[in-house]
């Protein structure tokens, strides 16, 4: 069973180890997604389409930010721990593997909260008509982070090398955003891709965040799908992490 | 100089209040029976190792590269699940209850990374907290360990700014936190300069004198000789020798070494012959009428090379290279 003290320590280790990486974090969590918001607005004609399109682009940018920080960044840190031997330090301690994972998740949730708040501020500054329902938004952000971290943990657990793993986390972090109807409507996608992308966690996340940003509460379907995916990926990621070699 | 078997404190209780241990297992701090590790490709890294360490005892594990030392140590620390066999740490079944067993040990893995942006103090304190120590105790323990390892002046420095040797000392320090009753150190002095190595030796000996059982692997024979009550030699996944240096010398029949050159070939190689006793060595010197020779006590190095056959192989290779 995970223990609070252990989770806090793993969280603090990740936090302290991030010193000096504030710049890259802000780039991934705020600057790139903000730039994508502006880019999507310019290409998609947000001005002409009005508030609905701008809301979609903002929701898309929040998902993009969560994807970059949860899969690409956290997955990279997990890979680094595994391939530089840091995981071995944890493995020699009487530490529950679930505490290690929960410490990472707590770190990812803190990052997700920061980046979502920053992007909401960017949205308000850009004049997006945001009327967020806080509780649904918070729930969706938490579940999206957990779900994407689970995918990052899976990649980190199964990668055969650090290079392979970091390529995978980068590709997955960006790919899950651009293969899903995050920045555009599902109708704009080719039929087969549209059908496949309906089941991506980023599709559920973008849809639910959009609903929550416009003051809606009807996110039950998306929340259920995200919760199921999070439970499955995290359980599998934890099981596959080579904590104790067989 | 060796530590000698008389200094061991077998049977002493582990100096650890937080864990209950079964009374029957107090004699051995660590006990491994029939340890086997067979990988999926069929490679057998360990082939049935029996091994005990008592409280207050230092046992060094020697062996050539790839002999199975690290696999063996990783099995002891629960990192690697044995294919067969058992490991008990103060009576706790380490295979079935790894978390409980790990509470009783401090481990320095051979290849472990550090968190480069953490300071030495943060590293030690956070890992002390992860070992379950309350904040004030963790602070005190990390200060003590930094002092012991000569890392106090570096406490505020980031680990990434330290030299390789200092980082290695940080890793040794992580094992010492909380004064665990069993230390398993995989090449703790690898890459250390002589002064740092001696500092680590001092730490190991002090831990043993406080009652901790210590198992360490090393490639430095001098280190094994200086620190150990007993020495274990693993070759090809088998424990081929285990005993004090004196016992190993006695068993090998190599108590004394006579070294001499060929008087007819002053530039030729010197030769070494081994004898069980000084008298035997002297009789040989007299029988051969050697005029220039040395008779010396054989060392652990002599036994080690006899067991591994490495020196012979190396000499043969060097000889072949000279001929070419």
Interface residues (C-beta under 8 A of the other chain):
Chain A: X5 X6 X9 X10 X12 X13 X16 X17 X18 X19 X20 X21 X81 X84 X85 X86 X88 X89 X90 X91 X92 X93 X94 X95 X96 X244 X245 X246
Chain B: X74 X77 X78 X79 X80 X81 X98 X99 X100 X102 X103 X107 X109 X111 X112 X113 X114 X115 X116 X117 X118 X122 X126 X127 X129 X130 X131 X132 X171 X174
